[in-house]
Amino acid sequence: MIRHFPRPRFVRLTAVLAVGALTVAACSSNGDPSSDSSSDSGSTAPATSPTNTPANTPTTLTEVPVANPTSDLAALCPTTAPTEAVTLDLWHAMPVELGEALTALTASYNSSQDLVTINPVFQGSYDDTLDKYLTALRGGTRPGLIQLEETATQLAIDADSFVPMQACVDSADYSFEDYIERTVTAFTVSDTLWPMPFNISNPILYANAGMLAAAGVTALPTTLEEIRTAAQKVVETGTAPAGITLISSAWNIEQMFGLADEPFADGGNGRVERASELLIENALGLEIFTWMQDMVNDGLATFVGSGDNNEHLIALAVGQAAMTVSTTAALRSVKIGAATFGVEVTVGPMPSAGPRAGGALVGGGALWLDNSTSDAERAGAWDFLTWLTAPEQMAFWHASTGYIPIRRSAIDLPEIAELWVTEPEFKVAYDQLVEGRETNATSGPVVGNHSQVRSRALVPAIEKLLIEGLDPASALAEATTEANRIIADYTRRLGN
């Protein structure tokens, strides 16, 4: 059996991660790669044909999958401890501080037992990582474990090259009772959990506390209307040239649909049946697009492009704007970077278009188990994954980065209790996640070629809206038409 040595309790990192600059996490923060989507590598789609038929399925309750030890899947993932030493490469997309934290975790695991070695290998961005994996599928060495962004879910399922995590769950009779349900359902499609959730994020409002106070804003805004009111005060008092910086983030648009409990795509957001089209050309979509354009046209917001170089966060730090929206995964880095400019950063929930009928979507990534692994490697991978998502490791990961601890019991640990007292900003994303409703709409869309839908349909439409002045209805129509074409082309190449 695997012999575990005593596992030290992790403490919050501070100076170890300090780099004195704004370094944003590799996550879903913008979700809009500047390069071609990895889903289109060589214009080759995975070789598995879809089995679902598109349908505009209404929003329904999503349930956490329950272990079934007698299932056919259970045989795919023996979870008894390996009897031989195994080494598993873990391809990941965590840069700088995030990579350091992940390396610290894997090193701790490796020293805690004597049969499984996890070798973390940085592969670049999420898209770079997926591109390299798809290339390896056509001939090359594949990793035992790979970290993929939530946008890769449908493509990874279609690739037919992964062991569903549900197989390990069934084999081990594993319970997710202590996990935040939504972190599990986000990666569950047709009652099957595919990867193990790990680095979970959602977007939050970042604000320059001093600027808002100087402008007479006494409470952080929570809706688009309140953002506009706060921005007007900032601009009218001359506190900053702009109230907020905007980026061409498709992820933020998806989030607003989740907050309104409206599906972003058909087929129950792609979770009941394969998605064939986006559902954004409606009153909510028009409200969001109109708000963005009006904010820029009225001089209340500055559009800084994709945000790939952290322009929106830099503007916050140097006093060009009082607010922006970005991922919680960047929180530790933002606080460190902003402090070098003498700026106190405060954060609040992701602003909604109206009443918060739903919840913020689960963003970030999860860990997938390659099906070229041996039984011993699968058992080792399962041991590592359950260790990695244990409360102590989640506490360390949360405090080191800003990613959300996905275990409920983790928040009772001294590390997090102390962190939330001394730095309450770290609690915001957790509260935002657990307060959300559990529906297909709030689980997020599962769409074939999701990354390209963002980068080639939604981002260009946002740029035309905010740079060229294209009217909101036409921008929405262009985004929808191009997105649906991308989805249809992906499905066609699958053979359906």
C-alpha positions in Angstrom: 0.0 0.0 0.0 1.1 3.6 -0.4 2.9 4.7 2.8 2.2 8.3 3.7 4.7 10.2 5.9 3.4 12.9 8.2 2.0 15.8 6.1 2.9 19.2 7.4 0.1 21.7 7.8 0.6 24.5 5.3 0.8 28.2 6.2 0.0 31.2 4.2 2.7 32.4 1.9 3.6 36.1 1.8 7.1 37.3 1.0 8.0 34.1 -0.8 5.5 35.0 -3.6 6.3 38.7 -3.7 7.7 39.8 -7.0 6.8 43.5 -6.8 4.8 43.5 -10.1 1.3 42.8 -11.3 1.3 39.2 -12.4 -2.1 37.8 -13.5 -3.0 34.2 -13.2 -3.3 31.8 -16.1 -7.0 31.1 -15.7 -10.3 32.1 -17.1 -9.8 35.8 -16.2 -10.1 37.0 -19.7 -10.7 33.7 -21.4 -9.8 35.2 -24.7 -6.5 33.9 -26.1 -4.7 36.2 -28.5 -3.6 33.3 -30.6 -5.7 30.8 -32.5 -7.7 28.5 -30.2 -6.1 25.2 -29.4 -9.3 23.5 -30.4 -8.4 24.2 -34.0 -4.9 22.7 -34.0 -4.3 21.6 -37.5 -8.1 21.9 -38.1 -8.4 18.4 -36.7 -11.2 17.6 -34.3 -11.1 14.6 -32.0 -12.3 11.4 -33.6 -15.3 10.7 -31.4 -18.8 11.5 -32.8 -21.3 13.2 -30.6 -24.3 11.3 -29.4 -26.5 14.2 -28.3 -29.1 16.1 -30.3 -29.3 19.9 -29.9 -32.3 21.2 -28.0 -33.2 24.3 -26.2 -33.5 22.5 -22.9 -34.8 24.7 -20.0 -32.6 25.5 -17.0 -32.8 22.6 -14.5 -31.1 21.5 -11.3 -27.7 20.0 -11.7 -26.8 17.3 -9.3 -23.4 16.1 -7.9 -22.7 12.6 -9.3 -22.9 9.8 -6.7 -20.4 7.0 -6.6 -21.6 3.6 -8.0 -19.0 0.9 -7.1 -20.8 -1.6 -9.3 -20.7 0.5 -12.4 -19.0 -0.5 -15.6 -16.8 2.6 -15.3 -15.3 1.4 -12.0 -13.1 -1.2 -13.7 -11.4 1.6 -15.7 -9.7 3.0 -12.6 -8.4 0.7 -10.0 -8.0 2.8 -6.9 -6.2 0.3 -4.6 -2.7 1.5 -4.0 -0.1 0.6 -6.7 2.4 -2.1 -5.8 5.1 -0.6 -7.9 6.7 2.9 -8.1 5.2 5.1 -10.7 6.0 8.6 -12.1 3.4 10.8 -13.6 4.0 14.0 -15.6 1.5 16.7 -14.8 1.2 19.2 -17.6 0.0 22.6 -16.3 -0.5 26.2 -17.2 0.3 27.9 -13.9 3.0 30.7 -14.4 5.2 32.4 -11.9 3.7 32.5 -8.3 1.0 30.0 -9.2 3.5 27.6 -10.6 5.6 28.0 -7.5 2.7 27.1 -5.3 1.8 24.1 -7.4 5.4 22.9 -7.3 5.4 23.3 -3.6 2.3 21.1 -3.4 3.7 18.4 -5.6 7.0 18.3 -3.7 5.1 17.9 -0.4 3.1 15.1 -1.9 6.2 13.3 -3.3 7.9 13.5 0.1 4.8 12.2 1.9 4.9 8.7 0.4 7.3 6.5 -1.4 5.6 5.0 -4.5 4.1 7.9 -6.5 6.2 10.8 -8.0 4.3 13.7 -9.6 6.5 15.7 -12.0 4.9 19.1 -12.8 5.7 20.4 -16.2 4.8 24.0 -17.2 3.5 24.1 -20.8 2.5 27.7 -21.3 -1.0 29.1 -21.4 -4.1 26.9 -21.3 -4.3 27.0 -25.0 -0.6 26.1 -25.4 -1.1 23.2 -23.0 -4.1 21.9 -24.9 -2.4 22.4 -28.3 0.6 20.3 -27.1 -1.7 17.6 -25.9 -3.6 17.4 -29.1 -0.3 17.2 -31.0 0.8 14.4 -28.7 -2.4 12.5 -29.5 -1.3 12.4 -33.1 2.0 10.9 -32.1 4.1 11.7 -29.1 4.4 11.3 -25.3 1.3 12.1 -23.4 1.2 13.2 -19.7 -0.5 11.1 -17.1 -2.3 14.2 -15.8 -3.1 17.4 -17.6 -4.6 20.7 -16.3 -7.2 22.1 -18.7 -9.4 25.2 -18.6 -13.1 24.8 -18.2 -13.6 25.8 -21.9 -11.9 22.6 -23.0 -14.5 20.3 -21.4 -16.5 19.4 -24.5 -13.4 19.0 -26.6 -11.6 16.8 -24.0 -14.7 14.6 -23.7 -14.8 14.3 -27.5 -11.1 13.5 -27.6 -11.9 10.0 -26.2 -8.4 10.0 -24.6 -9.2 10.4 -20.9 -10.4 8.2 -18.1 -13.6 9.8 -16.7 -12.9 10.8 -13.2 -16.3 9.2 -12.5 -14.6 5.8 -13.0 -12.2 6.5 -10.1 -15.0 7.9 -8.0 -17.1 4.8 -8.5 -14.1 2.4 -7.9 -13.2 4.2 -4.6 -16.8 4.7 -3.6 -15.7 8.3 -3.1 -18.0 11.0 -1.7 -18.1 14.7 -2.6 -20.1 15.6 0.4 -17.4 18.0 1.7 -16.8 19.6 -1.7 -18.6 22.8 -2.8 -21.2 21.2 -5.0 -20.8 23.6 -7.9 -17.1 22.9 -8.3 -18.0 19.3 -9.1 -21.1 19.9 -11.2 -19.2 22.4 -13.4 -17.2 19.4 -14.8 -20.1 17.0 -14.8 -21.8 16.3 -18.2 -24.6 13.8 -18.6 -24.2 12.6 -15.0 -20.5 11.8 -15.5 -17.7 13.7 -13.7 -14.8 14.0 -16.3 -11.8 15.7 -14.5 -11.1 16.4 -10.9 -11.8 20.1 -10.0 -8.7 21.9 -8.8 -8.0 25.6 -9.5 -11.4 27.2 -9.2 -12.0 30.9 -9.8 -14.6 33.4 -10.6 -14.4 37.1 -11.5 -14.5 39.8 -8.8 -14.6 43.6 -8.8 -11.2 45.1 -8.0 -11.3 48.7 -6.7 -8.8 51.4 -5.6 -10.2 52.0 -2.1 -8.7 55.5 -1.8 -10.1 56.6 -5.1 -13.6 55.5 -4.3 -13.5 57.2 -0.9 -12.2 60.4 -2.5 -15.1 60.3 -5.0 -17.7 59.8 -2.2 -18.5 56.2 -3.1 -19.2 54.6 0.3 -20.2 51.1 -0.9 -18.8 48.9 -3.6 -21.2 48.6 -6.5 -22.8 45.3 -7.2 -24.8 45.9 -10.4 -24.0 47.5 -13.7 -26.3 50.4 -12.8 -24.4 51.0 -9.6 -21.1 50.7 -11.5 -22.2 53.5 -13.7 -23.3 55.7 -10.7 -19.9 55.1 -9.0 -18.0 55.8 -12.2 -19.9 59.1 -12.7 -18.8 60.2 -9.2 -15.2 59.3 -9.9 -15.1 61.2 -13.2 -17.1 64.2 -12.1 -14.9 64.7 -9.0 -11.8 64.4 -11.1 -10.5 61.5 -8.9 -9.5 59.5 -12.0 -9.8 59.8 -15.8 -12.2 56.8 -15.9 -14.4 55.0 -13.4 -13.6 51.6 -14.7 -11.5 49.8 -17.3 -13.2 47.3 -19.6 -11.6 44.4 -21.4 -12.9 42.2 -24.3 -13.7 39.4 -21.9 -16.2 36.8 -23.2 -15.8 35.1 -19.8 -17.4 38.2 -18.1 -20.3 38.0 -20.5 -20.9 34.3 -19.7 -20.7 35.2 -16.0 -23.5 37.8 -16.3 -25.7 35.2 -17.9 -24.9 32.8 -15.0 -25.7 35.5 -12.4 -29.1 36.0 -14.1 -29.6 32.2 -14.2 -30.0 32.3 -18.0 -28.3 29.6 -20.1 -25.6 30.8 -22.4 -26.1 28.0 -24.9 -28.9 25.6 -25.8 -29.1 21.9 -24.8 -29.4 22.8 -21.1 -26.2 24.9 -21.5 -24.7 21.9 -23.3 -25.0 19.8 -20.2 -28.1 17.8 -21.1 -27.7 17.7 -24.9 -24.9 18.8 -27.2 -25.0 22.6 -27.6 -25.6 23.8 -31.2 -26.1 27.6 -30.7 -25.6 30.4 -28.3 -28.6 32.0 -26.6 -27.2 35.5 -26.1 -29.2 37.4 -28.7 -31.9 38.4 -26.2 -32.8 41.2 -23.8 -30.0 40.3 -21.3 -27.4 40.3 -24.0 -28.6 43.6 -25.4 -28.6 45.2 -22.0 -25.0 44.1 -21.3 -23.7 45.2 -24.7 -25.6 48.5 -24.5 -24.2 49.2 -21.0 -20.6 48.7 -22.2 -21.0 50.9 -25.2 -22.7 53.7 -23.2 -20.0 53.6 -20.5 -17.3 54.1 -23.1 -19.2 56.7 -25.2 -20.0 58.7 -22.0 -16.4 58.8 -20.9 -17.0 56.7 -17.8 -15.1 53.7 -18.9 -11.8 53.1 -20.8 -11.6 50.1 -23.0 -8.0 48.6 -22.9 -8.4 45.6 -25.2 -7.9 42.0 -24.3 -6.2 42.6 -20.9 -3.6 40.0 -21.8 -0.8 42.3 -20.6 -2.8 43.3 -17.4 -3.6 46.8 -18.7 -6.8 46.9 -16.7 -5.1 46.0 -13.5 -2.2 48.4 -14.2 -4.7 51.2 -14.8 -6.1 50.5 -11.3 -2.7 50.5 -9.7 -1.4 53.7 -11.3 -4.6 55.8 -10.8 -6.0 55.8 -14.4 -9.3 54.1 -13.2 -10.9 53.3 -10.0 -12.3 49.9 -10.8 -12.0 46.8 -13.0 -13.2 43.2 -13.1 -10.8 40.3 -13.2 -10.3 36.8 -11.8 -10.0 36.0 -8.1 -7.0 33.9 -9.0 -5.0 37.1 -9.5 -5.8 38.4 -6.0 -2.5 37.6 -4.3 -0.5 39.0 -7.2 -2.6 42.1 -7.5 -2.3 42.9 -3.9 1.5 42.5 -4.0 1.8 44.6 -7.2 -0.6 47.3 -6.1 1.3 47.7 -2.8 4.4 48.7 -4.8 2.3 51.7 -6.0 1.0 52.5 -2.5 -2.5 51.4 -3.5 -5.0 49.7 -1.2 -7.0 47.3 -3.2 -10.5 46.3 -2.1 -12.7 43.7 -3.8 -16.4 42.9 -4.2 -18.6 40.4 -6.0 -18.8 40.3 -9.8 -21.4 43.0 -10.8 -24.6 41.6 -12.2 -26.8 43.1 -14.9 -29.8 43.0 -12.5 -31.0 40.8 -9.7 -28.7 37.9 -8.8 -31.2 35.1 -9.7 -28.4 32.6 -10.4 -24.8 32.6 -9.4 -21.2 33.2 -10.6 -19.9 30.5 -12.9 -17.1 28.1 -11.9 -14.0 29.2 -13.8 -10.4 28.0 -13.8 -9.3 24.5 -14.5 -9.4 20.8 -13.5 -7.1 17.8 -13.8 -7.7 15.1 -16.4 -6.4 11.6 -16.3 -5.0 10.3 -19.6 -6.2 6.8 -20.7 -2.8 5.7 -21.9 -1.9 5.2 -18.2 -1.4 1.8 -16.5 -3.5 0.6 -13.7 -0.7 1.4 -11.2 -0.4 4.9 -12.6 -4.2 5.4 -12.4 -4.2 4.3 -8.8 -1.3 6.7 -8.1 -3.0 9.6 -9.9 -6.1 9.0 -7.8 -4.1 9.0 -4.6 -2.5 12.3 -5.6 -5.7 14.0 -6.7 -7.6 13.1 -3.5 -4.5 14.4 -1.5 -4.3 17.6 -3.6 -8.0 18.5 -3.0 -7.9 17.7 0.7 -8.7 20.6 3.0 -5.1 21.3 4.1 -3.8 21.5 0.6 -6.8 23.7 -0.5 -6.0 26.1 2.4 -2.5 26.5 1.2 -3.5 26.9 -2.5 -6.2 29.5 -1.6 -3.9 31.6 0.6 -1.0 31.4 -1.9 -3.1 32.5 -5.0 -6.7 33.6 -4.5 -8.2 30.4 -6.1 -11.2 29.2 -4.2 -10.9 26.4 -1.6 -13.2 23.7 -3.0 -13.6 21.8 0.3 -16.1 23.2 2.8 -14.1 22.0 5.8 -11.0 23.9 4.6 -12.5 27.2 5.8 -12.5 25.9 9.3 -8.7 25.5 9.3 -6.7 28.1 11.2 -4.9 29.2 8.0 -8.0 30.3 6.3 -9.7 31.6 9.4 -6.7 33.9 10.0 -6.5 34.9 6.4 -10.1 35.9 6.2 -9.7 38.1 9.3 -6.5 39.8 8.2 -7.3 39.9 4.4 -11.1 39.6 4.1 -10.8 40.2 0.3 -10.0 36.5 0.0 -13.4 35.5 1.2 -15.4 37.3 -1.4 -15.0 34.8 -4.2 -15.8 31.9 -1.9 -19.0 33.6 -0.7 -19.9 34.4 -4.3 -19.6 30.8 -5.3 -21.5 29.1 -2.4 -24.3 31.6 -2.5 -25.1 30.8 -6.1 -28.0 28.6 -7.2 -27.2 25.1 -8.6 -28.6 25.0 -12.1 -27.4 24.1 -15.6 -27.2 27.9 -16.3 -24.9 28.5 -13.3 -22.8 25.5 -14.0 -21.5 27.3 -17.1 -21.7 26.4 -20.8 -20.2 23.3 -22.3 -19.6 24.1 -26.0 -17.6 22.5 -28.6 -14.7 24.7 -29.6 -15.6 27.0 -26.7 -12.2 28.8 -26.8 -12.7 29.7 -30.5 -16.3 30.8 -29.7 -14.8 33.3 -27.3 -11.8 34.5 -29.3 -13.3 34.5 -32.8 -16.9 35.4 -32.2 -17.4 37.3 -29.0 -14.1 39.2 -28.7 -14.3 40.6 -32.2 -17.9 41.7 -31.6 -17.0 43.4 -28.4 -14.1 45.2 -30.1 -16.4 46.4 -32.9 -18.9 47.5 -30.3 -16.4 49.5 -28.3 -13.9 50.7 -30.9 -15.8 51.0 -34.1 -19.1 52.0 -32.6 -21.2 49.1 -34.0 -24.6 49.2 -32.5 -25.3 46.7 -29.7 -27.9 44.7 -31.6 -25.7 44.3 -34.6 -22.7 43.3 -32.5 -24.8 40.7 -30.7 -26.1 39.3 -34.0 -22.6 39.1 -35.5 -21.3 37.4 -32.3 -24.1 34.9 -32.4 -23.8 34.1 -36.1 -20.1 33.5 -36.0 -20.3 31.5 -32.7 -23.0 29.2 -34.2 -20.9 28.8 -37.3 -17.9 27.7 -35.2 -20.0 25.3 -33.2 -21.5 23.8 -36.4 -18.2 23.4 -38.1 -16.7 21.7 -35.0 -19.7 19.3 -34.9 -19.5 18.6 -38.6 -15.8 17.7 -38.3 -16.7 15.3 -35.6 -18.8 13.4 -38.1 -22.3 14.4 -37.0 
